[in-house]
Amino acid sequence: MNIGLLIYDLRSGGAERVLCKWSDLLSEENNITIYTFDGQADPEYSYSGKLSVLDLPSRGKNKVKQMLTLVKRYLRLRKQIKQDNIDLLVSFCSTANFPAMFQSVPRIASIRLYSEYFSYRKIYRFLIKHTHTTLAVQTNRLKNDILLDVGEKYSSKIHVIGNPLDTELIKEKMKEEPEEDFLERIRGKKVICFTASFKTAKNHWNLIKSFNLLHKEMPETVLVLIGGQGELEEKTRRMVDDSPIKDSVVFIGKTTNPFKYEKYADVFVLPSITEGIPNVLIEAMTVGLPVISTDCPSGPREILLENPDMNVTTEGIERAEYGLLVEPFPNVLDFDINHIAKQNTVLYTAMKALLSDKKLNDYYRHQANYRTQKYDMTAYKKELYGLIKNEKILGEDTVWTKKKKYFIQYTLCALHGSPSVRIPRLPKNGVTFGQVGL
């Protein structure tokens, strides 16, 4: 089978890493072509198959230009997948899912973040109900919440599949040693670490506030922030530079091997506002670190609890089987280190507990190692092949004529780039049109 994997680019990121791993696993029995819209940056991860750059990068925030770019992406992608005789198209994230949604081949649209569905709810509802597209989501909570939105009868069109975890590769990379100046800065210290790019969803600013509270009581602590890029990197660095903890925060920057730094940590903290399945949390557990995570939607609860109740959200601190869950933060940007919310105090208390109680720390190290045995690559490969070989996914797309499909694709692209446009509704007798806004 000829499989196309579509994503905006192959820079560093969770979705990009998963796509590359899927290319490795699927290439054992299929011909793989990876399509990207932006080829300016070199791929961060190794991949299998052919890379095809469609060369239609984003053109700023102008709504008209965004709309035109989306339509061009659809047309260029349609031409390319026809030339490559693609049998199945798998797209990752909204920038790829929307140009892919009305292509003439069976499609799987992968949603990587809990917030992604609800940010584009009307488009995804239409996608599920009226096109031959299957959604691949990372958590049961997201699937359940989507079904509450669209109805249980669409359950067969939503598949839950997590992220692949290459434990052997992680253990191999852990053998490398970091730079001597890093070792000097953490020598004799208790180390807290977090690995992520500087994006709003990752919530670095609240981790820094909570660490500031901790450092006042435990001055021998160091916060290590691994990763680079993101729209908030400059603001985050400035926040630290203007604070009393500037000498106790270490910025590692972009790296292909975070594990050589993580292995020196005492605690890993995931302060995110929203996630899919957080790769970095599972990877830190593979390194053997005790972990703290916000109970954000939607992945951490399913990782850290054996039988999670998805209708519950942590208040304060919850001692889960495989780590500590803490109350989630609101999505409010605030880089004033002196503005302290209840959640900052809760996170500070959880970090203090794991750093000062050796027995508790050792217990969660053991639990982390045990938990990661669940994420076996052999089982994951079987699950992935079960998804792409599903007969319902590979069935013929007969819902729309070519003319209707093209029109709806065009208007949905416009909907993505404009707050209000005409899109089709589907009454019992024929197609009519209604005004819908995002």
N, C-alpha and C positions, 0 to 999 in steps of 0.2 A: 504494500500500500504506500502511496505517496502522501506524506503528511507535511503540511505547512505549519510552522510555528511563528506567530506574529506578535511583535512587541515594538514599542517606540524606539528603544535603543538597547545596547548591551553594556551600558555603564554599570557601576557597582549598585547592587540593590537586591532585595529578597526575591522579587519576581524574576529578575534577570538571571539570578543564580538557579532558581527552580527551572526556568525554561531551558537553560543549558544542560541541567541534569536530566530533564525529560528527553532532550535530544540524544544524550548518551544512551539512555535506557531504551528508547524507541528505535534507535538506529540499528539495534541488533536484529530486528525483523522487518524494518521499513526503510524507505528512502526519505530522508529528512531535508527540508529546506527551511531555513530561518529567514524571515522577512523583517526588516527594520525600516523605520521611516527616517531615522537620523543615523548616519554612519560617520559622523565627525570624530567621535571618540573611539579608541580601540576597545575591543571587547575585554571586559574585566575577567571573564571566566572562560575556561576551555569549553568547547562544544563539539558536537559531531554533526556531520552533514554539510550542506552548502549554505553560505551566507549570501543573501540577496538584499542589497540596500536600495530601497525605493526612492530615497533622496527627496523626502517631503517633510523637512523639519518644521517645528512650530514657528509661527511668524508673529509673535507678540500677542498682545491682548485685544487688538482690534477685532470686534465681533464679525464684521464682514469678511476680513481676511481669514479668521478662524473657520467660518462657514465654507469659504471657497477651498481652503486647504483640506478640510474633511471630505468634500466632494471629490477633489483631485486624488486624495488617498484611496477612496473607494474605487475610482475608475482605474487608477494605475495598478492597484492590487488585483482587481478583476482581470485585467489583461495578463498580469504575471502568473496568477494561479492557473489560468487557462493554458498558457504556454508550458507551464511545468506539470500539467496534468494532475493537479492536486486532487486527492480523493477526500481528504479531511483537513479542515482548517481549525487550528487551536489558537485563540487570541488571549493575550494577557493584559489586563487593566483597561480602563475605559478608553484611553487614546487609541488602543488597538481594537477593542470590542466593537466600537461604533462603526468604523469603516468596514469591519468584517461582517456585520450583522445581516446584510442582504446579499452576500455573495451566493453564487449558485451551487455551492458544494455544502455538504453537511458541516456543521460548525459546533465547536465547544468554546464558550466564552468563560474565561477564568476571572473571577472576582477575587482580588487579593486582600482587600480591606473591608471590614464590617461597614465602615462609613461610605464606601464606594457605591453600594446598592442604593442607599437612601439619599445620597447626593444626586443620583440620576434615576430616581425611583420610577418616574413615568415612562422613561425610555425602557428600562429593564422590565417593567410590567408588560409593556407592549411586546417586547422581545420574547418573553416567556409565553404569552398567551397567543400570539399571532404569527410567530415565525418558527421555522424548524431549527431552533438553536437550543442546545443544552447548556445550562450553567454549571460550572465546576466551582464549588465554594470550599472553604477550608475548615469550617466548623459546623457542628450540628446546630449551634445556637443561631447562626446566620441562616441556615436552611429553614429552621423552624420559624424564624421571624419573617422570612420571605413568604413562606406558605401562609402565614397569618395575613399577609398582604394580598396575595393573589389567589389563595384557595388551595385546599388539600389535593384537589384533583390534578394539580400540576406537579405533584411530588416526584413523578418519574422523570421530569425534565431538570431536576436539580440533584446533582451528585456531590457528595462530600468526599474530598480527598485532601489529605494534609500535605506536608512538605517532605521531600526525601532528606534523609540524614546519612551522610557518609562518615560513619564513626571511625573507620580505619584511616581516612584522609585526615580527620581532625587529630587523631592520635599521632600520626606521622608529623604533622605540622607543629605539634606541641614539642617535638624534639629540638626545634630551632630555638636559639636564644636571642633575646632582645638586645638592644644597644646598651653599652655599659653606662651611659649617662642616665638611662631609664632606671637601671638597677640601683644606681647611686641615689636617685631621688626617692625610691621607695624603701631603701634599706632601713630596717628597724621600724617600719610603719605598718599599720593595718590598712589594707587596700580595698577600696570599693571600686568596682568598674562597671561601665556601661558601654555597649557597642552599638552605634547607630549613626546615620547621617543626621545633619542638623535640620530637621523638618519639624513642622508644628506638631504633628502626631506623636513625635518622640518625646516632647515635653522635657527637654534638658533643663530649662530654667527652674522648674519646680524641684528637680533632683538637686540642683545647685543650692537652692534655698534650704532644703532639708539637710544637705551636707553641711551647710554653714551652721545650722543649729547643733549638729553632731560635733563639729570641730571645736565649738566653744567648750564642750564638755570632754571631748576626747581629742586633744590637739595632736596626737600621734597618728591621726588618720590622714589618708590621701585619697583623692578621687581621681580615677583615671578614665578619661573619655576617649574611646577608640572610634575612629572614623572621621571622615571629612565630607566636604561639600554640603549642599543644602542651603536654603534661603535664609536660615537663621544662624549660620555659623559666625558671621561677623558680630551680630548682636550678642551671641552667647559668649564669645571671647571677650568682648568689651565688658559684659556683666561681671565676668571673673576678674578682669584686670582692674576694675574699679572697686573690688571687694577686699575685705581683710583676709580672704582665703586664697588670694592669687598665687601664693607660693605652694599651696597644697592641692592644686588642681593641675593635672598633667594632661595635655592635649597630644594624643599620639598622631592624629591625622589619618589620612587614607592609607590603608594597608591591605594586602592580600592575605595576611596571616595575623588575625587578631588573637589567635590562641596562644602564641608565644608570650603575649602580655597577660592574657586572662589567667594563665596557670599560676601567676604570682599573686592573684587576688585572694582576698578572704571572703568576699561576698560579691555577688552579681545582682544589680538592681535594674529592673525594667520599669520605668516610670510612665509608660506610654498612655496616651489619651484614647487611642484606638489602635487595633491590630487586626491581622487576619489570624494566621498561626505564626507567632513570632519565632523565626528561625534562630535568632540570637539567644533566646531563652533556652531552647532545647540544646543548642551547641554549648552554651555555658554549663549546662548540666552534664553534658558529655565530657567536658573538661574536668568535671568533678566539683563544681562550685555549688555551695548553698545559694539559693536564689530567693529574691523578693520581687514580686510583681504587683502592679496595680491590677485590680479586677476589672480591667477595661473590656469593652466588647472587641473581639469575642473569643480569642484563643487561650489566654492564660488560665482561666478557670478549668478548661478541659484538659490542660496539660498537668496542672498541679493537684487536681482532685481525681480520685479513682472513679467515683460515680457522682459527677457534678449535677447539682440542681440548677438548671439554666434560668430559672425564674428568680433566683436570688442574686443579689449584689452585696459584696462585702461592705460592712460598716466597721470602721476601726481596723483591727488586725485579725485575720483568720489563719489559724494554724492548719494548713492543708497537709495532705499526706506527703507531698513532694516539695514543698516550699511554703513561704509565707505570702499570703494574699493581703493587700492593703486596699483601703478605700480609694476608688478612682478619683482623679482630678477633673474639675470642669475644664472645658476648652476655652480658657481665657489667657491670652498672652499678657504676661506681666513680668518685666525684667528687673523690677525693683526688689533687691534682695531682702529688704526690710519689710516687705508686704508678706505676712505669713498667714496662711489659711490653716484650717483644721487638718487638712490632708497632709500638709507639710510636717506638722507635728507627729501625725500618725506614722509617716514614712521614716522620720528621724527615730522614733521609738523602735520601729522594726529593725532598722540598721544597727542601732545600739544593742538590741537584744542578741542579734547574731554575732556581733563583734565581741561582746563581753561574756557571753555564755558559751564556753568551749564545748560543753556537752551537746547543746542545741545545734551548734555549728557542725560538729562531727556527725550528728544524727542526719541533718539535711544533706551533708555531703554523701553519705551512704545512700540516702533515698534518691538523690539525683542520679547516681550511677545505676541504681536499680531501675529507675523509671525509663531511662534512655534505651534499655533493652527492648522496649516496646516498638521503637522506631527502627525496625529491621528492614534493610534494603531489599531483601528477597521478597518479603511480604508486600512491600510498597510497589515493587515492580509488577507483581501479580495484580494488585489493585489498579494500577495505571493501565495495564493491558486490558483489564476487564472494562474499564471506562471507554477506551477508544474502539473496542470491538463490539460495543453494545449495539444490537440490531436496531434499536429505536433511534440511536444517534445516526447510524449509517443509512437509514431509510431515505426514500426520495422526498425532496422538498416540493410538495405540490400545492401549498397553500396559496401562492400568489402567481399570477402571470408575470411575464418579464416586465410588461409595462407598469403594472401596479407595483412590483417590487422596486423598480427604478424610482418611481415617484415617491414612494414611502421612504426609501433610502435618502433621497434628496431632502425631503422635508424633515426627517429626523436629524440629519446632519445640521440643518438650519436650526432646529430646536436646540441642539447642543451649543450652537454658537450665538443664539439669540433668545431673549427671555420669553418671546411669544410669537408663535408661527402657526400656520394651519397644518394640522396633521389628520390623517384619516381616522374615523371611528368605524366600528364594525357592527351595524345593526343586522337584523335577520335578513333583510332584503336589500342587498347591494351595499355600496360604499357611499357614505356621506362625509361631510367635512365639518369639523368643529374647531373653535378657537381654544387652544390649550397653552398655558404658560407654565414655566418651571417654578 
